[in-house]
């Protein structure tokens, strides 16, 4: 088996194993082309063969024909037999001729890829109404006929990127009523091209060396939703850039350094704004977006914001942009040095509260914590004391008096009393007894003072004797036992 046949088989082997490609549809023979079926579409693959003519006996009923990466300088004659083609790929050849006339009869043709060829001028003389996708990128086109697309009313996608186009005819796209996506990136436009289109929704003009964006650049595109002007040389966006339909504006990686309140005032439906990699220094006030109520996404990464001399507008702008910025970390300051690499919010605090050092915040937090702890502890102690306090209980507003000498309970309005008798020893001496008590003449007689108790079985005498004046025994004159009195003791009974 030839190597040029084996290699495509190895490429399509995963598709065969997965069941997407039917193995029985392969034609493995000496022909340099391969036939197979994917998703019900018959393919003929003659790519990467280095051929300049088509081999004989191909499957002319194929819907997809791949002739890319070869050496075709003209459209091969056998191509006319593929009347059922839906997709034709002739990219990476050396073609410079217009499309052949028989394309007008192919009612099923939808996609034509002529990228990376040698086209310098594009004329559209055919009425190929069935084509929807046309790829002319990576050619050398510098001139386009005004009627180039007049025969393609169903064209929806046109790729003219990486050519040498300087300008476009004003009415080039008026006949393409279904044109939705136009790619003009990597051309040589100095201004945004002005043309008319009633159906265009997406326009790509990145890397075109555009330096001028005029106020009326978008007025001819009445249905435009998105425009890509990234990687150009635009230094200023004109005030009142007008479009009643534009929703996405990409101005990233230009040289724009300032905006005004009127820059986006005439874009009422603006929803996505990309301003990455520009020259912005001053923080925007929120008034710049007062006329854009539908703005939901803003890209600002790569701008070197200056946070010197902040005003209250900084915090307002930060709060406005923070929910809309895709990468919130891009809102950082580059100057001055005291707020470098800080977020806008941190820089605002640093600017307006510079005297409040982190140490002062720590001390303040500790003081507040101590005060709160004291207050909480005091409240807890008061609650515990209130719970442990025993108030005199009341039973219907009355108390009971209990007499120790009787078992009767006597109701009383205030408290309960218990009468307990006192012993004789608890009573103080009478006046007469106080007179008869021994007296001391001086402190010198203290060591000689002796108290003795007579050993009498029936009567007890108290005898005091001293050196000077206490020489006699004096018995107790009487038994001091008296009528027992009762002491009132209050007992609270609940």
C-alpha positions in Angstrom: 0.0 0.0 0.0 1.3 3.4 -0.9 2.3 5.9 1.8 0.1 8.7 0.5 -2.9 6.4 1.0 -1.8 5.0 4.3 -1.4 8.4 6.0 -5.0 9.5 5.5 -6.2 6.2 6.8 -4.3 6.8 10.0 -5.8 10.3 10.2 -9.3 9.0 9.9 -8.8 5.9 12.1 -10.3 7.5 15.3 -13.4 8.4 13.3 -13.7 4.9 12.0 -13.4 3.4 15.5 -16.0 5.9 16.9 -18.5 4.9 14.2 -18.7 8.4 12.6 -17.0 7.3 9.4 -18.2 4.2 7.6 -15.2 2.1 6.7 -16.9 0.4 3.8 -17.1 3.8 2.0 -13.3 4.1 1.8 -11.7 3.7 -1.6 -8.2 2.5 -1.1 -6.5 2.1 -4.4 -3.8 3.9 -6.5 -5.7 7.1 -6.7 -4.4 10.0 -4.5 -7.9 10.9 -3.3 -10.0 9.3 -0.6 -13.7 9.0 -0.3 -15.6 8.6 2.9 -18.9 9.5 4.6 -19.3 11.6 7.7 -22.7 12.5 9.1 -24.5 11.5 5.9 -22.3 13.7 3.7 -20.1 12.1 1.1 -16.5 13.5 1.2 -13.8 13.4 -1.4 -10.4 14.4 0.1 -7.7 15.3 -2.3 -5.9 17.7 0.1 -2.1 17.9 0.6 -1.2 16.0 -2.5 0.7 18.7 -4.4 -1.4 18.0 -7.5 -2.4 20.6 -10.1 -5.0 18.4 -11.9 -7.8 16.2 -10.5 -7.5 12.4 -11.0 -10.0 10.5 -13.1 -13.0 8.4 -11.8 -13.7 10.3 -8.6 -17.0 10.2 -6.8 -18.9 13.0 -8.5 -21.8 12.7 -6.2 -19.9 13.9 -3.2 -21.2 16.8 -1.2 -17.9 18.0 0.2 -14.7 18.4 -1.9 -11.4 19.2 -0.3 -8.7 20.4 -2.7 -6.7 22.5 -0.3 -2.9 22.6 -0.1 -2.2 21.8 -3.7 -0.9 23.6 -6.8 -4.0 24.5 -8.6 -3.5 27.7 -10.7 -6.9 27.3 -12.3 -10.2 25.6 -11.5 -9.8 22.0 -12.7 -12.1 21.0 -15.6 -13.4 17.9 -13.7 -14.8 20.2 -11.0 -17.9 20.9 -13.2 -19.1 17.3 -12.7 -19.6 17.8 -8.9 -23.1 19.2 -9.3 -24.2 18.2 -5.8 -21.4 20.0 -3.9 -22.3 21.9 -0.7 -18.8 22.8 0.4 -15.8 23.5 -1.8 -12.3 24.0 -0.2 -9.6 25.4 -2.6 -7.6 27.1 0.1 -3.8 27.3 0.0 -3.4 27.1 -3.8 -2.2 29.6 -6.4 -5.6 30.6 -7.8 -6.1 34.1 -9.3 -9.1 33.5 -11.6 -12.7 34.4 -10.8 -15.1 31.6 -9.9 -16.2 29.6 -12.9 -19.6 30.3 -14.5 -21.0 26.8 -13.7 -21.2 27.8 -10.0 -24.4 29.6 -10.9 -26.1 26.2 -11.6 -25.0 24.6 -8.3 -28.1 25.1 -6.2 -26.7 23.3 -3.2 -23.4 25.1 -2.9 -23.2 26.9 0.5 -19.5 27.4 1.4 -16.6 28.4 -0.8 -13.1 28.7 0.7 -10.6 30.5 -1.5 -8.3 31.7 1.2 -4.5 31.9 0.9 -4.4 32.2 -2.9 -3.1 34.9 -5.2 -6.2 37.0 -5.8 -5.4 40.8 -6.2 -8.7 41.9 -7.6 -12.1 40.5 -6.9 -14.9 40.8 -9.4 -18.2 39.3 -8.8 -19.9 38.7 -12.2 -21.7 35.5 -11.2 -25.1 35.1 -9.8 -24.4 32.4 -7.3 -27.4 33.0 -5.1 -26.9 29.9 -3.0 -23.5 30.8 -1.4 -23.7 31.8 2.3 -20.1 31.6 3.4 -17.2 33.1 1.3 -13.7 33.1 2.6 -11.2 35.3 0.7 -8.7 35.8 3.5 -5.0 35.7 3.2 -4.9 36.9 -0.4 -3.4 40.0 -2.0 -6.7 41.7 -2.7 -6.4 45.5 -3.0 -9.4 46.3 -5.2 -12.9 45.1 -5.0 -15.6 45.7 -7.5 -18.6 47.6 -6.2 -20.9 44.9 -7.7 -18.8 42.0 -6.4 -21.6 40.8 -4.1 -24.5 41.8 -6.2 -25.1 38.2 -7.2 -25.0 36.8 -3.6 -28.2 37.9 -1.9 -27.9 35.0 0.6 -24.3 35.7 1.6 -24.2 35.8 5.5 -20.4 35.5 6.2 -17.6 37.2 4.3 -14.0 37.0 5.3 -11.6 39.5 3.7 -9.0 39.6 6.4 -5.2 39.7 5.8 -5.5 41.4 2.4 -4.3 44.7 1.1 -7.5 46.7 1.1 -7.3 50.4 1.7 -10.9 51.3 1.1 -14.3 49.8 0.2 -17.0 51.1 -2.2 -19.8 52.8 -0.3 -22.6 50.6 -1.8 -20.7 47.4 -2.0 -22.9 45.6 0.5 -26.3 47.0 -0.3 -27.2 44.0 -2.5 -26.1 41.5 0.2 -29.3 41.8 2.2 -28.4 38.8 4.5 -24.8 39.7 5.3 -24.4 39.3 9.0 -20.7 39.0 9.7 -17.9 40.9 7.9 -14.2 40.4 8.8 -11.8 43.1 7.5 -9.0 42.6 10.0 -5.4 43.0 9.1 -5.9 45.3 6.2 -4.6 48.8 5.5 -7.4 51.1 6.5 -6.5 54.5 8.0 -10.1 55.4 8.8 -13.1 53.3 9.6 -14.5 52.4 6.2 -17.9 54.0 5.5 -20.3 51.8 3.7 -24.0 51.1 3.8 -25.6 47.8 5.0 -29.0 47.1 6.3 -28.2 43.6 7.7 -24.7 43.7 9.0 -24.5 42.9 12.7 -20.8 42.2 13.4 -17.8 44.1 11.9 -14.2 43.2 12.6 -11.5 45.8 11.9 -8.7 44.8 14.3 -5.1 45.3 13.3 -5.8 47.7 10.5 -3.6 50.7 11.4 -6.7 52.8 11.9 -6.0 56.2 13.5 -9.2 58.1 12.8 -12.6 57.3 14.2 -15.1 59.8 12.9 -18.4 60.7 14.6 -20.4 59.4 11.5 -18.3 56.2 10.9 -21.2 54.0 12.0 -24.2 55.8 10.6 -24.5 53.8 7.4 -24.8 50.5 9.3 -28.3 50.6 10.7 -28.3 47.1 12.3 -24.8 46.9 13.6 -24.5 45.2 17.0 -20.8 44.7 17.5 -17.6 46.4 16.1 -14.0 45.3 16.8 -11.5 48.2 16.5 -8.8 46.6 18.7 -5.1 46.8 18.0 -5.1 50.0 16.1 -3.7 53.5 16.5 -6.8 55.4 17.7 -5.9 58.2 20.1 -9.3 59.8 20.6 -12.9 58.7 20.5 -15.1 61.5 19.1 -17.9 62.9 21.2 -21.3 61.7 20.2 -20.2 58.7 18.2 -23.6 57.7 17.1 -25.3 54.3 16.7 -28.8 53.4 17.8 -28.1 49.7 17.7 -24.5 49.2 18.8 -24.2 46.9 21.8 -20.5 45.9 21.9 -17.6 48.3 21.3 -14.1 46.9 21.4 -11.4 49.7 21.5 -8.7 47.6 23.3 -5.0 48.1 22.7 -5.2 51.5 21.1 -3.7 54.8 22.3 -6.8 56.4 23.9 -6.0 58.5 26.9 -9.2 60.4 27.8 -13.0 60.4 27.7 -15.7 63.0 28.2 -19.3 63.0 29.3 -20.3 63.0 25.6 -18.1 60.2 24.3 -20.7 57.4 24.7 -23.7 59.6 25.1 -25.1 58.7 21.6 -24.8 54.9 22.2 -27.9 54.3 24.2 -27.8 50.5 23.9 -24.1 50.0 24.7 -23.7 46.9 26.8 -20.1 45.7 26.5 -17.2 48.2 26.4 -13.6 47.0 26.0 -10.9 49.6 26.8 -8.0 47.3 27.8 -4.4 48.3 27.0 -4.9 52.0 26.4 -3.3 55.1 27.9 -5.8 56.0 30.6 -4.4 57.6 33.7 -7.2 59.7 35.3 -10.0 57.7 36.9 -13.3 58.2 35.1 -16.3 59.8 36.9 -19.6 58.0 36.6 -21.0 60.8 34.5 -19.2 59.3 31.5 -21.7 56.5 31.4 -24.8 58.4 32.4 -26.4 57.7 28.9 -25.6 54.0 28.9 -28.2 52.3 31.2 -27.6 48.9 29.7 -23.9 48.8 30.3 -23.1 45.5 32.0 -19.5 44.6 31.1 -16.3 46.8 31.1 -12.7 45.7 30.4 -10.0 48.0 31.7 -7.0 45.8 32.3 -3.6 47.1 31.2 -4.2 50.8 31.9 -1.8 52.5 34.3 -4.2 54.4 36.6 -2.9 57.4 38.5 -4.4 57.6 42.0 -2.9 60.9 43.0 -5.2 63.5 44.4 -8.3 61.4 44.6 -11.7 62.9 45.2 -15.0 61.3 46.3 -15.5 60.4 42.6 -13.0 57.6 43.0 -15.1 55.6 45.4 -18.3 56.3 43.4 -16.6 55.1 40.2 -15.2 52.0 42.0 -18.6 51.1 43.2 -20.1 51.6 39.8 -17.4 49.7 37.8 -16.6 46.9 40.3 -19.8 44.8 39.4 -19.2 45.4 35.7 -15.4 44.9 35.4 -14.6 41.3 34.3 -11.4 41.3 36.3 -11.8 43.5 39.4 -8.0 43.2 40.1 -7.4 45.4 37.1 -8.7 48.4 39.0 -5.3 49.0 40.6 -3.1 52.1 41.0 0.3 52.6 39.5 1.1 56.0 40.9 1.9 57.6 43.3 4.3 55.4 45.1 2.4 55.3 48.4 -0.6 53.6 46.7 1.2 51.5 44.1 -0.5 48.2 43.4 -3.4 49.1 45.6 -6.9 48.8 44.5 -9.0 51.9 43.9 -10.8 51.3 47.2 -7.6 50.9 49.2 -6.1 54.0 47.6 -9.2 56.0 48.5 -8.8 55.0 52.1 -5.1 55.6 52.1 -5.6 59.1 50.6 -8.4 60.4 52.8 -7.4 58.6 56.0 -3.6 58.6 55.8 -3.2 59.4 59.6 -5.0 56.3 60.6 -2.2 53.8 60.8 -2.9 50.1 61.2 -1.5 50.3 64.8 -4.1 52.8 65.7 -6.9 50.6 64.3 -5.5 47.7 66.4 -5.4 49.7 69.6 -8.9 51.0 69.0 -10.2 47.5 68.4 -8.6 46.2 71.6 -10.1 49.1 73.6 -13.6 48.5 72.2 -13.2 44.8 72.9 -12.3 45.5 76.6 -15.2 47.8 77.0 -17.6 45.3 75.5 -16.2 42.6 77.8 -16.7 44.7 80.9 -20.3 45.6 80.0 -21.2 42.0 79.2 -19.6 40.7 82.5 -21.5 43.4 84.5 -24.7 42.4 82.9 -24.1 38.7 83.6 -23.3 39.4 87.3 -26.4 41.5 87.7 -28.6 38.8 86.2 -27.1 36.1 88.5 -27.6 38.4 91.6 -31.1 39.0 90.7 -31.8 35.3 90.3 -30.2 34.4 93.7 -31.9 37.2 95.6 -34.6 35.7 98.0 -37.4 38.1 98.5 -39.8 37.5 101.5 -42.6 35.5 100.1 -46.1 36.5 100.9 -49.2 34.2 101.3 -52.2 36.3 100.4 -50.5 39.3 102.1 -50.4 37.7 105.6 -47.8 36.0 107.9 -48.1 33.5 110.8 -46.8 33.8 114.3 -45.6 30.6 116.0 -45.3 30.5 119.8 -42.7 28.2 121.2 -44.8 27.6 124.3 -47.9 26.6 122.4 -48.7 24.7 119.2 -51.2 27.3 118.0 -50.6 29.2 114.8 -51.5 32.8 115.0 -52.0 34.7 111.8 -50.1 38.0 111.5 -50.1 40.5 108.8 -46.3 40.9 108.4 -44.2 38.0 109.7 -44.1 34.7 111.7 -42.7 34.9 115.3 -41.3 32.0 117.4 -40.9 32.6 121.2 -37.8 30.9 122.5 -37.2 31.0 126.4 -33.9 32.5 127.7 -31.7 30.8 130.3 -30.7 32.4 133.6 -27.1 32.6 132.6 -28.1 34.8 129.6 -29.6 37.5 131.9 -27.5 40.5 133.0 -26.8 40.9 136.9 -29.2 43.0 138.9 -28.2 46.2 140.5 -27.8 44.7 144.0 -25.7 41.9 142.6 -23.5 44.3 140.8 -22.8 46.1 144.0 -21.7 42.9 145.7 -19.3 41.9 143.1 -15.6 42.0 144.1 -13.6 45.0 143.1 -9.9 45.3 142.6 -7.9 48.0 144.4 -5.1 48.1 141.9 -3.5 46.1 139.1 -0.9 44.8 141.5 -3.5 42.5 143.1 -4.3 40.7 139.8 -1.7 37.9 140.3 -3.0 37.2 143.8 -6.6 37.0 142.8 -8.0 33.5 143.3 -11.5 32.2 142.6 -12.5 29.2 144.6 -15.6 27.2 144.7 -16.7 25.6 147.9 -17.4 21.9 147.9 -20.9 22.0 149.3 -23.3 19.5 148.1 -26.4 21.6 148.5 -25.4 25.3 148.2 -22.8 27.0 146.1 -20.8 30.0 147.2 -18.7 32.4 145.2 -15.6 33.3 147.2 -13.0 35.9 146.2 -9.8 36.5 148.0 -7.1 38.9 147.6 -4.2 40.1 149.7 -5.7 43.4 150.7 -9.4 43.5 151.1 -11.0 40.2 150.1 -10.8 38.0 153.1 -14.3 36.6 153.6 -16.5 34.1 152.0 -19.9 35.5 150.9 -22.4 33.0 149.8 -25.0 33.8 147.1 -27.9 35.4 148.9 -30.5 33.7 146.8 -31.1 31.5 143.9 -31.1 33.8 141.0 -33.3 31.6 139.0 -36.2 33.7 137.8 -39.1 33.3 135.7 -38.0 32.4 132.3 -38.8 35.0 129.7 -39.3 34.3 126.1 -37.6 35.9 123.2 -39.4 36.7 120.0 -37.8 35.1 117.0 -39.3 35.7 113.6 -39.4 32.8 111.2 -40.7 33.3 107.7 -42.9 30.5 106.4 -44.0 30.6 102.9 
